[in-house]
Amino acid sequence: MEKIHDEMVSIALKKERQLVGLLSSIDEVVMIAFSGGVDSTYLLSKAAQVIGRERVIAVTFESELYLPGETEAALVLAQKLPIKHLILSTDPLADREFRANTPERCYFCKHKIYSKLLGIAAEKGIAVVLDGSNADDTADYRPGMRALEELGIRSPLLEVSLNKAEIRELSRLAGLPTWNKPAAACLASRFPYGDEITGYKLKQVAEAECFLRQLGVKHDLRVRYHGSLARIEVNKDDLDSILTWREMIVGKLQELGFVYITLDLGGFESGSMNRLLTNL
């Protein structure tokens, strides 16, 4: 296992050198979409080192689609680097196409918010906008990636083929506090396609996930919305703990409006709602 790990680190460091070369070729101010997650924090950190802190601006999107505290956490990280940081408020629920929650939902959302970001960049005379998409993002159905390509948003981590595991390891080696942060995704990913997204439903799943975190769930976590049923996905290491807290979880989630509370024995799976695409 140690040999396999060492080989992975060697490959990751080689890709990191390619990333440094890519960022070194950017001789102007850049704007980086910054969620405060593993990928965007690593990208922002490397950009600050290579391009220069004074020529990097981080932008965080703020809306009902993100768990409470995410914006504040991003703000703290940007201050520690330190990097100039802007908060961009968005209202995806104002978009009828987004609320309808078709399989193209992510495309509509990304196109709208990144178009707004490009407008702000243009006002500041900034021509280069980056995001933290990585190589793993091409392995699943991600229509939002198409929006980024159409708008000319660059994804340096993807360009050098860095995947999530490699980014975590490089982040650990760099001493970044996000290296082991659980994977995050916007709350819209909790709903089956075709189920209209509302502010009330987003609040239900957000409060449910926050409660589970407060109980002690440390790893990846999703509360998938199926009408009156909540389907909890956690890392297999957390399955036993969830059963230990069963009564508290049932009580809280029923208080939030769910009737049936289930635990997915398959465990956490990023993009698990995409399994339903074959049935649409």
FENGIKA-V208851 format. One line per field, one symbol per residue. ss: DSSP state (h for helix, s for strand, l for the rest). phi: phi as a letter, one per 20 degrees, with the letter a starting at -180 (. if undefined). psi: psi as a letter, one per 40 degrees, with the letter a starting at -180 (. if undefined). Layout:
ss: ???
phi: ???
psi: ???
This chain:
ss: lhhhhhhhhhhhhhhhhhhhhhhhlllllssssllllhhhhhhhhhhhhhllhhhssssssslllllllhhhhhhhhhhhhllssssssllhhhlhhhhlllllhhhhhhhhhhhhhhhhhhhllllsssllllhhhhllllhhhhhhhhhllslhhhhllllhhhhhhhhhhhllllllllllllhhhhslllllllhhhhhhhhhhhhhhhhhlllllssssssllsssssslhhhhhhhhhlhhhhhhhhhhllllssssllllllllhhhhhhhhl
phi: .ffffffffffffffffffffffffedafcdcfcenegfffffffffffeeogfdccecdecafedfgnffffffffffffecfcdddfccfffegffgflfgegffffffffffffffffffemdddcdcegcfffeecfcffffffffenfecgfffdmfdffffffffffemffegdfgfcbffffedfgnegecfffffgfffffffffffpfdefbbdeecmedddedcggfdgffgffegffffffffffoedddcdfffnfbfmfffgfffee
psi: ddddddddddddddddddddddddehfihihhhheeaddddddddddddddhdeehhhhhhhaeeiiheddddddddddddiihhihhhigdeehdddddfieedddddddddddddddddddefhehhiifiaddeeeihgddddddddefhigddddefhiddddddddddefheedfhiiiiiedeeiihehhhidddddddddddddddddehdaihihhhgbehhhhhiideeddddddeddddddddddeeidhhihheeahhhfdeededee.
